[in-house]
Amino acid sequence: MIKIIGAIFIIIATTWTGFEASRNFSERPRQLRMLRSSLQSLEAEIMYGHTPLHEAARRLSDQLSKPLSGFFEAFAKKLTDSETTVKEAWESSLKEVWKSTALKQGEFEIMKQFGETLGRHDRYSQQKHIMLTLSHLEREEADALDRQSKYEKMVKSLGFLTGLLLIILLF
């Protein structure tokens, strides 16, 4: 009886681990879509609303879900509360929130480069930089969707099968 209960716990634990590991594969494309959408909203705020950057970031933080809302909230707070440049506020906000996202280092570099141009140019040049960043993020999203279709199901199955292997080896 104890062996059966132990085997059930092993299967549950390894299957849960597999599902948690596969969650990253489905979270990354979703967060990339949210990031692209937020940059498009930022573009609209800059181009058509003539909204100050800190106010646009605050509005975006209200519209988005975690963890990206935290990024824009921290960015807006750094712009209003401290004597810092836009680049420094953007970069430190990125570093603060990045570990809680499912995004990779490539996306971090794209966003970091975008932050270096943010607020330095006129509206039309800024729009071009946003478009360039959006195209880079679109490429990353296609890669994320490809990885999701290849590996998500495999990782889930691998968790379950690892549990079966452990049970066979232990019993």
GROMACS elastic network, one bead per residue, 0.5 to 0.9 nm:
[ bonds ]
;  ai    aj funct       b0    kb
    1     4     6  0.52547   500
    1     5     6  0.64437   500
    1     6     6  0.86784   500
    2     5     6  0.51344   500
    2     6     6  0.60660   500
    2     7     6  0.85067   500
    3     6     6  0.50145   500
    3     7     6  0.60202   500
    3     8     6  0.85765   500
    3   171     6  0.79507   500
    4     8     6  0.61719   500
    4     9     6  0.86308   500
    5     8     6  0.50867   500
    5     9     6  0.62537   500
    5    10     6  0.86836   500
    6     9     6  0.50847   500
    6    10     6  0.62052   500
    6    11     6  0.87010   500
    6   167     6  0.87480   500
    7    10     6  0.50687   500
    7    11     6  0.62217   500
    7    12     6  0.85891   500
    7   163     6  0.82352   500
    7   164     6  0.84537   500
    7   166     6  0.86520   500
    7   167     6  0.59810   500
    7   171     6  0.88423   500
    8    11     6  0.51647   500
    8    12     6  0.61061   500
    8    13     6  0.85201   500
    9    12     6  0.50984   500
    9    13     6  0.59811   500
    9    14     6  0.85406   500
   10    13     6  0.51546   500
   10    14     6  0.60841   500
   10    15     6  0.83334   500
   10   163     6  0.57288   500
   10   164     6  0.81933   500
   10   166     6  0.76762   500
   10   167     6  0.73446   500
   11    14     6  0.54052   500
   11    15     6  0.58826   500
   11    16     6  0.83398   500
   11   159     6  0.83622   500
   11   160     6  0.63029   500
   11   161     6  0.84640   500
   11   162     6  0.82143   500
   11   164     6  0.66624   500
   11   166     6  0.87176   500
   11   167     6  0.81006   500
   12    15     6  0.52278   500
   12    16     6  0.59383   500
   12    17     6  0.84990   500
   12   160     6  0.80270   500
   12   163     6  0.79359   500
   13    16     6  0.51600   500
   13    17     6  0.61458   500
   13    18     6  0.86785   500
   13   159     6  0.85235   500
   13   160     6  0.87871   500
   13   163     6  0.77655   500
   14    18     6  0.61883   500
   14    19     6  0.86720   500
   14   158     6  0.86211   500
   14   160     6  0.58498   500
   14   161     6  0.82429   500
   14   162     6  0.66170   500
   14   163     6  0.52904   500
   14   164     6  0.88918   500
   15    18     6  0.50417   500
   15    19     6  0.62852   500
   15    20     6  0.86569   500
   15   156     6  0.68206   500
   15   157     6  0.77691   500
   15   158     6  0.80489   500
   15   161     6  0.80973   500
   15   162     6  0.82067   500
   15   163     6  0.70635   500
   16    19     6  0.50836   500
   16    20     6  0.61432   500
   16    21     6  0.85737   500
   16   156     6  0.83822   500
   16   159     6  0.73130   500
   16   160     6  0.82646   500
   17    20     6  0.50887   500
   17    21     6  0.61145   500
   17    22     6  0.85798   500
   17   156     6  0.81765   500
   17   159     6  0.61997   500
   17   160     6  0.87430   500
   18    21     6  0.51167   500
   18    22     6  0.61685   500
   18    23     6  0.86375   500
   18   154     6  0.89284   500
   18   155     6  0.55543   500
   18   157     6  0.71272   500
   18   158     6  0.65370   500
   18   160     6  0.70093   500
   19    22     6  0.50611   500
   19    23     6  0.61630   500
   19   152     6  0.86093   500
   19   155     6  0.73104   500
   19   156     6  0.51755   500
   19   157     6  0.86833   500
   19   159     6  0.73799   500
   20    23     6  0.51074   500
   20    24     6  0.73768   500
   20   156     6  0.83692   500
   21    24     6  0.60423   500
   21    25     6  0.77480   500
   21   152     6  0.83836   500
   21   155     6  0.68447   500
   21   156     6  0.76639   500
   21   159     6  0.87966   500
   22    25     6  0.52963   500
   22    26     6  0.69024   500
   22    27     6  0.88124   500
   22   148     6  0.83288   500
   22   151     6  0.76858   500
   22   152     6  0.50026   500
   22   153     6  0.74208   500
   22   154     6  0.84247   500
   22   155     6  0.57528   500
   22   156     6  0.61902   500
   23    26     6  0.52641   500
   23    27     6  0.59312   500
   23    28     6  0.85783   500
   23   102     6  0.89499   500
   23   152     6  0.77276   500
   24    28     6  0.60087   500
   24   102     6  0.57444   500
   24   103     6  0.86085   500
   24   148     6  0.87356   500
   24   152     6  0.85688   500
   25    28     6  0.57997   500
   25    29     6  0.74977   500
   25   102     6  0.80988   500
   25   144     6  0.72482   500
   25   145     6  0.80824   500
   25   147     6  0.69929   500
   25   149     6  0.85453   500
   25   151     6  0.74904   500
   25   152     6  0.59118   500
   26    29     6  0.61677   500
   26    30     6  0.68182   500
   26   102     6  0.89795   500
   26   144     6  0.83913   500
   26   145     6  0.80583   500
   26   148     6  0.61418   500
   26   152     6  0.74036   500
   27    30     6  0.52143   500
   27    31     6  0.61012   500
   27    32     6  0.85801   500
   27   101     6  0.84314   500
   27   102     6  0.60740   500
   27   103     6  0.83911   500
   28    31     6  0.52086   500
   28    32     6  0.61160   500
   28    33     6  0.86583   500
   28   101     6  0.79153   500
   28   102     6  0.50357   500
   28   103     6  0.55806   500
   28   104     6  0.83028   500
   28   141     6  0.79296   500
   28   144     6  0.64765   500
   28   145     6  0.83803   500
   28   148     6  0.86528   500
   29    32     6  0.50081   500
   29    33     6  0.61812   500
   29    34     6  0.86296   500
   29   102     6  0.87861   500
   29   103     6  0.85444   500
   29   140     6  0.84959   500
   29   141     6  0.55242   500
   29   142     6  0.80669   500
   29   143     6  0.87337   500
   29   144     6  0.55452   500
   29   145     6  0.60605   500
   29   148     6  0.81830   500
   30    33     6  0.51957   500
   30    34     6  0.63229   500
   30    35     6  0.86678   500
   30   141     6  0.86198   500
   31    35     6  0.60440   500
   31    36     6  0.85704   500
   31    67     6  0.86248   500
   31    68     6  0.78456   500
   31   101     6  0.77345   500
   31   102     6  0.73174   500
   31   103     6  0.73555   500
   32    36     6  0.61274   500
   32    37     6  0.84691   500
   32   103     6  0.75265   500
   32   107     6  0.85433   500
   32   137     6  0.68877   500
   32   138     6  0.80019   500
   32   140     6  0.78323   500
   32   141     6  0.59915   500
   32   144     6  0.86104   500
   33    36     6  0.51312   500
   33    37     6  0.60716   500
   33    38     6  0.85394   500
   33   137     6  0.84909   500
   33   138     6  0.82619   500
   33   141     6  0.73165   500
   34    37     6  0.50070   500
   34    38     6  0.60564   500
   34    39     6  0.86344   500
   34    64     6  0.75506   500
   34    65     6  0.86295   500
   34    68     6  0.78607   500
   35    38     6  0.50586   500
   35    39     6  0.62630   500
   35    40     6  0.86571   500
   35    68     6  0.73257   500
   35   134     6  0.89032   500
   35   137     6  0.82218   500
   36    39     6  0.51700   500
   36    40     6  0.62685   500
   36    41     6  0.86812   500
   36   133     6  0.85566   500
   36   134     6  0.59942   500
   36   137     6  0.67810   500
   36   138     6  0.76812   500
   37    40     6  0.50767   500
   37    41     6  0.62506   500
   37    42     6  0.85993   500
   37   134     6  0.89803   500
   38    42     6  0.60788   500
   38    43     6  0.85458   500
   38    60     6  0.66420   500
   38    63     6  0.86820   500
   38    64     6  0.77370   500
   38    68     6  0.88536   500
   39    43     6  0.61008   500
   39    44     6  0.86275   500
   39   130     6  0.68627   500
   39   131     6  0.88756   500
   39   133     6  0.84948   500
   39   134     6  0.73840   500
   40    44     6  0.63310   500
   40    45     6  0.86933   500
   40   130     6  0.76916   500
   40   131     6  0.84756   500
   40   134     6  0.80342   500
   41    44     6  0.50293   500
   41    45     6  0.61896   500
   41    46     6  0.86133   500
   41    56     6  0.85884   500
   41    60     6  0.75202   500
   42    45     6  0.50389   500
   42    46     6  0.61447   500
   42    47     6  0.84853   500
   42    53     6  0.85186   500
   42    56     6  0.64738   500
   42    57     6  0.75239   500
   42    60     6  0.75468   500
   42   130     6  0.86798   500
   43    46     6  0.51392   500
   43    47     6  0.58653   500
   43    48     6  0.80952   500
   43   123     6  0.89367   500
   43   126     6  0.81006   500
   43   127     6  0.63283   500
   43   130     6  0.68648   500
   43   131     6  0.88248   500
   44    47     6  0.52145   500
   44    48     6  0.54669   500
   44    49     6  0.66199   500
   44    50     6  0.86411   500
   45    48     6  0.57743   500
   45    50     6  0.61261   500
   45    51     6  0.55796   500
   45    52     6  0.83459   500
   45    53     6  0.85052   500
   45    56     6  0.62072   500
   46    49     6  0.58587   500
   46    50     6  0.50251   500
   46    51     6  0.57246   500
   46    52     6  0.74970   500
   46    53     6  0.75945   500
   46    56     6  0.77929   500
   46   123     6  0.67859   500
   46   126     6  0.84467   500
   46   127     6  0.82917   500
   47    50     6  0.60111   500
   47    51     6  0.83978   500
   47   123     6  0.60665   500
   47   124     6  0.76529   500
   47   126     6  0.87307   500
   47   127     6  0.74067   500
   48    51     6  0.82110   500
   49    52     6  0.88836   500
   50   123     6  0.89470   500
   51    54     6  0.83393   500
   51    55     6  0.64722   500
   51    56     6  0.59829   500
   52    55     6  0.54120   500
   52    56     6  0.62174   500
   52    57     6  0.87083   500
   53    56     6  0.50768   500
   53    57     6  0.61114   500
   53    58     6  0.85595   500
   53    76     6  0.77114   500
   53    79     6  0.83403   500
   53    86     6  0.89097   500
   53   119     6  0.78034   500
   54    57     6  0.51377   500
   54    58     6  0.61765   500
   54    59     6  0.87009   500
   54    72     6  0.89137   500
   54    75     6  0.74560   500
   54    77     6  0.75927   500
   54    78     6  0.86411   500
   54    79     6  0.60199   500
   54    80     6  0.67754   500
   55    58     6  0.50198   500
   55    59     6  0.62120   500
   55    60     6  0.86109   500
   55    76     6  0.69916   500
   56    59     6  0.51356   500
   56    60     6  0.62031   500
   56    61     6  0.86844   500
   56    72     6  0.89177   500
   56    76     6  0.81547   500
   57    60     6  0.50383   500
   57    61     6  0.62062   500
   57    62     6  0.87767   500
   57    71     6  0.89534   500
   57    72     6  0.51742   500
   57    73     6  0.66602   500
   57    74     6  0.88904   500
   57    75     6  0.68704   500
   57    76     6  0.54144   500
   58    61     6  0.51198   500
   58    62     6  0.65197   500
   58    63     6  0.89369   500
   58    69     6  0.88115   500
   58    72     6  0.64084   500
   58    73     6  0.56986   500
   58    74     6  0.88238   500
   58    75     6  0.82242   500
   58    76     6  0.56242   500
   58    77     6  0.81731   500
   59    62     6  0.52040   500
   59    63     6  0.64937   500
   59    64     6  0.89406   500
   59    72     6  0.85409   500
   59    73     6  0.86913   500
   60    63     6  0.50663   500
   60    64     6  0.61648   500
   60    69     6  0.69801   500
   60    72     6  0.65027   500
   60    73     6  0.80319   500
   61    64     6  0.54434   500
   61    65     6  0.77165   500
   61    66     6  0.88455   500
   61    68     6  0.73424   500
   61    70     6  0.66230   500
   61    71     6  0.75254   500
   61    72     6  0.50859   500
   61    73     6  0.52536   500
   61    74     6  0.88680   500
   61    76     6  0.86990   500
   62    65     6  0.79784   500
   62    69     6  0.67641   500
   62    72     6  0.88473   500
   62    73     6  0.81789   500
   63    69     6  0.74545   500
   64    67     6  0.83892   500
   64    68     6  0.64703   500
   64    70     6  0.87301   500
   64    72     6  0.88919   500
   65    68     6  0.62788   500
   65    69     6  0.53590   500
   65    70     6  0.82061   500
   66    69     6  0.51186   500
   66    70     6  0.61576   500
   66    71     6  0.85639   500
   66   101     6  0.87727   500
   67    70     6  0.53657   500
   67    71     6  0.67899   500
   67    97     6  0.68815   500
   67    98     6  0.83584   500
   67   100     6  0.65002   500
   67   101     6  0.62107   500
   68    71     6  0.50176   500
   68    72     6  0.65660   500
   68    73     6  0.85653   500
   68    97     6  0.76726   500
   68    98     6  0.88924   500
   68   101     6  0.78917   500
   69    72     6  0.53706   500
   69    73     6  0.60355   500
   69    74     6  0.85457   500
   70    74     6  0.59901   500
   70    75     6  0.84270   500
   70    93     6  0.85999   500
   70    97     6  0.68241   500
   71    74     6  0.52541   500
   71    75     6  0.61321   500
   71    76     6  0.86824   500
   71    90     6  0.86826   500
   71    93     6  0.57274   500
   71    94     6  0.63988   500
   71    96     6  0.76244   500
   71    97     6  0.57231   500
   71    98     6  0.82471   500
   72    76     6  0.60782   500
   72    77     6  0.84620   500
   72    90     6  0.87578   500
   72    93     6  0.77188   500
   72    94     6  0.89968   500
   73    76     6  0.52313   500
   73    77     6  0.61327   500
   73    78     6  0.86260   500
   73    93     6  0.86901   500
   74    77     6  0.50438   500
   74    78     6  0.60872   500
   74    79     6  0.85975   500
   74    89     6  0.83127   500
   74    90     6  0.87280   500
   74    92     6  0.87980   500
   74    93     6  0.57074   500
   74    94     6  0.88522   500
   74    96     6  0.83755   500
   74    97     6  0.86359   500
   75    78     6  0.52104   500
   75    79     6  0.62580   500
   75    80     6  0.88034   500
   75    86     6  0.85982   500
   75    89     6  0.57978   500
   75    90     6  0.58453   500
   75    91     6  0.87656   500
   75    92     6  0.81339   500
   75    93     6  0.54867   500
   75    94     6  0.83335   500
   76    79     6  0.51526   500
   76    80     6  0.63221   500
   76    81     6  0.84922   500
   76    89     6  0.83548   500
   77    80     6  0.53116   500
   77    81     6  0.57488   500
   77    82     6  0.80160   500
   77    89     6  0.88323   500
   78    81     6  0.53658   500
   78    82     6  0.55790   500
   78    83     6  0.81249   500
   78    84     6  0.73406   500
   78    86     6  0.87658   500
   78    89     6  0.56749   500
   78    90     6  0.84792   500
   78    92     6  0.88873   500
   78    93     6  0.80626   500
   79    82     6  0.61743   500
   79    83     6  0.74227   500
   79    84     6  0.67276   500
   79    85     6  0.76247   500
   79    86     6  0.68928   500
   79    89     6  0.64251   500
   79    90     6  0.88552   500
   80    83     6  0.80206   500
   81    84     6  0.88599   500
   82    89     6  0.89666   500
   84    87     6  0.82185   500
   84    88     6  0.63466   500
   84    89     6  0.63651   500
   85    88     6  0.52826   500
   85    89     6  0.61951   500
   85    90     6  0.85062   500
   86    89     6  0.51568   500
   86    90     6  0.59682   500
   86    91     6  0.84969   500
   86   115     6  0.74122   500
   86   116     6  0.79669   500
   86   118     6  0.68950   500
   86   119     6  0.67366   500
   86   120     6  0.87068   500
   87    90     6  0.51559   500
   87    91     6  0.60834   500
   87    92     6  0.85546   500
   87   112     6  0.84431   500
   87   114     6  0.89765   500
   87   115     6  0.53778   500
   87   116     6  0.51534   500
   87   117     6  0.76325   500
   87   118     6  0.69911   500
   87   119     6  0.83502   500
   88    91     6  0.51754   500
   88    92     6  0.60072   500
   88    93     6  0.83621   500
   88   115     6  0.83582   500
   88   116     6  0.84727   500
   89    92     6  0.53570   500
   89    93     6  0.60072   500
   89    94     6  0.84961   500
   89   115     6  0.87530   500
   90    93     6  0.52309   500
   90    94     6  0.61325   500
   90    95     6  0.87489   500
   90   111     6  0.88328   500
   90   112     6  0.75989   500
   90   115     6  0.56983   500
   90   116     6  0.82334   500
   90   118     6  0.86531   500
   91    94     6  0.50269   500
   91    95     6  0.62730   500
   91    96     6  0.86415   500
   91   111     6  0.85297   500
   91   112     6  0.61470   500
   91   115     6  0.67949   500
   91   116     6  0.84224   500
   92    95     6  0.50976   500
   92    96     6  0.61431   500
   92    97     6  0.87860   500
   93    96     6  0.50507   500
   93    97     6  0.63377   500
   93    98     6  0.83215   500
   94    97     6  0.54961   500
   94    98     6  0.56278   500
   94   108     6  0.76575   500
   94   111     6  0.80435   500
   94   112     6  0.76588   500
   95    98     6  0.53574   500
   95    99     6  0.74938   500
   95   108     6  0.87137   500
   96    99     6  0.72907   500
   96   100     6  0.85721   500
   97   100     6  0.57218   500
   97   101     6  0.70365   500
   98   101     6  0.53642   500
   98   102     6  0.81536   500
   98   103     6  0.74403   500
   98   104     6  0.87967   500
   98   108     6  0.76876   500
   99   102     6  0.77740   500
   99   103     6  0.84259   500
  100   103     6  0.87652   500
  101   104     6  0.84377   500
  103   106     6  0.81906   500
  103   107     6  0.63996   500
  103   108     6  0.75067   500
  104   107     6  0.55990   500
  104   108     6  0.65400   500
  105   109     6  0.62849   500
  105   110     6  0.87189   500
  106   109     6  0.52375   500
  106   110     6  0.63703   500
  106   111     6  0.87587   500
  106   140     6  0.79043   500
  107   110     6  0.50201   500
  107   111     6  0.61580   500
  107   112     6  0.84294   500
  107   136     6  0.84276   500
  107   137     6  0.69751   500
  107   140     6  0.72218   500
  108   111     6  0.52217   500
  108   112     6  0.59775   500
  108   113     6  0.85931   500
  109   113     6  0.60926   500
  109   114     6  0.85024   500
  110   113     6  0.52749   500
  110   114     6  0.62527   500
  110   115     6  0.87196   500
  110   133     6  0.66885   500
  110   136     6  0.71470   500
  110   137     6  0.75803   500
  111   115     6  0.61583   500
  111   116     6  0.87726   500
  111   133     6  0.74856   500
  111   137     6  0.89119   500
  112   115     6  0.50575   500
  112   116     6  0.65218   500
  113   116     6  0.51821   500
  113   117     6  0.69666   500
  113   118     6  0.89654   500
  113   133     6  0.85905   500
  114   117     6  0.54596   500
  114   118     6  0.62673   500
  114   129     6  0.69981   500
  114   130     6  0.74510   500
  114   132     6  0.88497   500
  114   133     6  0.65861   500
  115   119     6  0.84059   500
  116   119     6  0.84368   500
  116   120     6  0.81216   500
  117   120     6  0.56255   500
  117   121     6  0.71889   500
  117   126     6  0.75197   500
  117   129     6  0.73521   500
  118   121     6  0.73576   500
  118   126     6  0.69143   500
  118   129     6  0.82712   500
  118   130     6  0.88855   500
  119   122     6  0.78455   500
  119   123     6  0.87586   500
  119   126     6  0.75048   500
  120   126     6  0.79560   500
  121   124     6  0.79126   500
  121   125     6  0.57870   500
  121   126     6  0.58013   500
  122   125     6  0.55155   500
  122   126     6  0.60931   500
  122   127     6  0.86414   500
  123   127     6  0.61014   500
  123   128     6  0.87791   500
  124   128     6  0.64309   500
  124   129     6  0.87934   500
  125   128     6  0.50731   500
  125   129     6  0.63848   500
  125   130     6  0.86996   500
  126   129     6  0.50657   500
  126   130     6  0.62059   500
  126   131     6  0.86302   500
  127   130     6  0.50525   500
  127   131     6  0.61955   500
  127   132     6  0.86546   500
  128   131     6  0.50374   500
  128   132     6  0.61892   500
  128   133     6  0.86112   500
  129   132     6  0.50542   500
  129   133     6  0.61577   500
  129   134     6  0.85179   500
  130   133     6  0.50580   500
  130   134     6  0.60506   500
  130   135     6  0.86441   500
  131   135     6  0.62424   500
  131   136     6  0.87190   500
  132   135     6  0.51993   500
  132   136     6  0.63841   500
  132   137     6  0.87106   500
  133   136     6  0.51039   500
  133   137     6  0.61558   500
  133   138     6  0.85044   500
  134   137     6  0.50421   500
  134   138     6  0.59932   500
  134   139     6  0.86303   500
  135   139     6  0.63278   500
  135   140     6  0.87268   500
  136   139     6  0.51802   500
  136   140     6  0.63887   500
  136   141     6  0.86916   500
  137   141     6  0.60349   500
  137   142     6  0.86044   500
  138   142     6  0.62742   500
  138   143     6  0.86809   500
  139   142     6  0.51852   500
  139   143     6  0.63999   500
  139   144     6  0.87144   500
  140   143     6  0.50204   500
  140   144     6  0.61240   500
  140   145     6  0.86481   500
  141   145     6  0.61079   500
  141   146     6  0.84879   500
  142   145     6  0.51537   500
  142   146     6  0.61859   500
  142   147     6  0.86719   500
  143   146     6  0.50544   500
  143   147     6  0.62166   500
  143   148     6  0.85465   500
  144   147     6  0.50975   500
  144   148     6  0.60271   500
  144   149     6  0.86557   500
  145   149     6  0.62042   500
  145   150     6  0.86078   500
  146   149     6  0.52926   500
  146   150     6  0.62862   500
  146   151     6  0.86500   500
  147   150     6  0.50720   500
  147   151     6  0.58338   500
  147   152     6  0.76343   500
  148   151     6  0.54863   500
  148   152     6  0.51874   500
  148   153     6  0.82348   500
  149   152     6  0.62341   500
  149   153     6  0.75947   500
  150   153     6  0.74103   500
  150   154     6  0.74564   500
  151   154     6  0.50807   500
  151   155     6  0.60693   500
  151   156     6  0.86892   500
  152   155     6  0.54210   500
  152   156     6  0.65075   500
  152   157     6  0.88260   500
  153   156     6  0.51979   500
  153   157     6  0.62186   500
  153   158     6  0.84916   500
  154   157     6  0.51450   500
  154   158     6  0.59367   500
  154   159     6  0.86739   500
  155   159     6  0.62825   500
  155   160     6  0.88702   500
  156   159     6  0.53493   500
  156   160     6  0.67402   500
  156   161     6  0.88379   500
  157   160     6  0.52592   500
  157   161     6  0.60673   500
  157   162     6  0.84497   500
  158   161     6  0.50315   500
  158   162     6  0.58685   500
  158   163     6  0.85329   500
  159   162     6  0.52183   500
  159   163     6  0.64774   500
  159   164     6  0.89188   500
  160   163     6  0.52020   500
  160   164     6  0.64982   500
  160   165     6  0.88321   500
  161   165     6  0.61657   500
  161   166     6  0.86017   500
  162   165     6  0.50227   500
  162   166     6  0.61779   500
  162   167     6  0.86360   500
  163   166     6  0.51121   500
  163   167     6  0.62409   500
  163   168     6  0.86584   500
  164   167     6  0.51176   500
  164   168     6  0.62039   500
  164   169     6  0.86233   500
  165   168     6  0.51029   500
  165   169     6  0.61195   500
  165   170     6  0.85322   500
  166   169     6  0.51022   500
  166   170     6  0.59734   500
  166   171     6  0.83864   500
  167   170     6  0.51594   500
  167   171     6  0.58355   500
  168   171     6  0.54239   500
